Amino acid sequence: MKILKDRIFLSAVCIILASAISFILLPKFYEDKGVTVTVLRAAQDIPAGTKIQENHLASVEMGK
């Protein structure tokens, strides 16, 4: 139990935990952030009852 009260030991454990979190866990959370999907959205206001044509739509890449 005396080793757990040692400041150098505790600081070494904290540094090891921080590096494990930053180099192992965080990249796993952000793996899928680079994936993009192409979606269609309205390029302008479309009045009700209007037949939607190709010129009314715009394709945009967005993150998943």
N, C-alpha and C positions, 0 to 999 in steps of 0.2 A: 504494500500500500504506500510505502514511502516514495516509490517511483512515480506514482500518479500525482504526487504533490510537487514534483520537480518541474520547474518552469521550462527548462530546456526540453524536456521530454514532451510536455504538453504542447509547446510551440511546434516541435517537429511533427507531432501527430496532426495538429491543425494544418500545417503546410502540406502534408501528404494528403489529407482529406480534401483540401481546397484544390490541389492539382488534379486529383482523381475526378472531382466533380467537373472541373473546367475542361479537362482533356478527354474524358470518357463519356460523361452523362450529357453535357450540353450539346456536343455534336449530334447525338442521337435525336435530340429534340428538334434540331434544325435541319435534318436530312431532307425533309420533304418541302422545305421552303423554296427551293430552286425550281420546283416543278410548276410549269405554267400550262394553262388551258386556253384554247381559243374559244371565245363566246361571241354570240351575236347580240347586239343591242340596237335600239332605235336610234337612228342618226338624227332624227328630227321629230317633232310632234306629229302624230298620225291621228287624224280625226276619226271618230267612231264611224263605222260602216265602210271605211276605205279598205280596198283590197291591198294587202301588204305586198309590195314589190321589192325587188333587189335593191333599188336605190334608196329605200327607206331604212335599210339596215347597214350597220357597220360592224366589222369583225375586230375584236379587241383581245389581246392576250392578257390574262389575269393569273395571279398566283392561286394555286389550289387552296 
